[in-house]
Amino acid sequence: MKIKQLYSEFARLAEYLKSPSLLFARLAVAYGFYEPAMMKWSDIHATAEWFASMNYPLPLLNAYAAATTEITGVVLLTLGFLTRFISIPLIVVMIVAILTVHLPHGFNAGDNGFEIPMYYMLFLLIFLSHGAGRFSLDHLIFGEKL
């Protein structure tokens, strides 16, 4: 019974780390999306050509959609605003990236595998299920439930 009480107390104390960890995770994921978003926007037509080379339908439209989703994700994740909402299209972007770019290279990030996009997708699933935490506009505007 003593171990159960000790663990229960540990779990209670660990709850204090929930919002700071969600904040740091949001900022890390937002930072991770920043450079790819800016690369796409810096030459959207080259991005569309790259998408066309992978047989994406409507490559220019998809280049704009991916770039817009990523840069919007950077802003919203940084602010912790509409975090659950923006996580969904970002997850879709990661699924497409895994299936079309990274999967043929295996798992390892060093081989351009799907490791890193999978980690981003897992973090986004955490944001979708747990929200942005107390240190967010979501909490400020929508309250504790989000």
N, C-alpha and C positions, 0 to 999 in steps of 0.2 A: 504494500500500500504506500510505502514511503516513496518508492520510485515513481508511482503514478502521481503523487502530489508534487514531487520535484519537477517532473516533466510538465505537469499542468501549469505550474508557476513559470517555468521556462517559456512555455508557449504564450502565456499571458504577456510576459515581458517582450517577447519577440514581436508581438503585434505592433509595438511602437516603431518597428523598422519597416512596416508595410508601406506607409506613405512616402518616406524618404527613398526606399528602394524603387517604388514605382516612378518617382520623380527622376531619379538617376537613370533608370532603364529607359524612360521616355526620351530623355535628353540624349542618351547614347544612340538609340535607334534613330532619332531625328537627325543626329549628326551623320549617321551612316547613310541615310537617304540623301543628304545634302549634295555631296559631290556627284553621285550618279544623276540626280535631277539637273544640276547645273551643266553637266556634260551634255545631257540631252538637249537642254534649252540653248546651249551655246551654238549648236549646229543641228537644228531639228531636222533639216533635210538629210544630213548624213545619218542621223538616227533612223529616219524613215527608210533610207537605202539599206541600212543594216537589217532592219526589220523585214524588208522585202527579200533580202538574201536568205532569211530563215522562213520564207513563205508565210509571213503574217498577212492576213487579209487586211486590206485598207491600211497599208503601212504608215502613211502620213497621219491619218486619223489616230491610229494606235500610238504613234510616236507622241503626238500631242496629248493623248489620254494618259499615257504612262508618265510623261514629264509633268503634266498638271497634277496628277495624283500624287506623285512623289514630292513635289514642292509644296503642295497643300498639306501633305502629311508632315513635312518638316515644320511648318508653321503651327499646325494644330497640335501635334505632339509636344512641341516645345512649350506651348501655352497650356497644354492640358485641357483643350477645348474640343468638344465633340469627339473625344478620344475613342469611345466605343465605335462611333460611326465611321471615322476615318480608318480605323483598323481593318474594316472589311475590304475596301478597295485596295489597301496596301497588301493584305493577304493575297488577294487575287493577283496583284503584280508579282509577288514573290512566287506564287504557284506557276505563273507563266514563265518567269525567269528560270525556275528550277527545271521545268519540263522542256523548255526550248534551248536554254543556254548551258546550264550546269550539269544536268543529269548524265549526259554522255561522258562526262569527265570523272564520274564517280563521286565519292563523298568528300575527300580531302580538299580543303580550301586552297592549299598550295598548288593543287592541280586544276584550279578553277572549278572544283566540284561544288556540290550543292550544300555544303556544310554551313556557310555563312548565311545564305538566304533562308535556309531552314531555321537557323537560330533567330533571324529576324521574324520569321513567321511564328515561331513559338512565343517570342515576346509579344507580338501583336495579338496572339490568342490570349495571352495573359491580360493585356489591356482590354480586350473585348470582354473577357469574363469578369475582371476585377475592377475595371474603370481606371481612372487616372490618379486616384488617391486624394488626400486632403490638400496637397500642394498643387492645386490646379484651378483653372477657371470653371471646369465642370463642377467641382465641389462648391466654389463660391456662388455660382449661378443656380445650379440645380439642387444643391444640398447633399447630404450624407448618402442618400440612396444611390447616387451615381458616383 
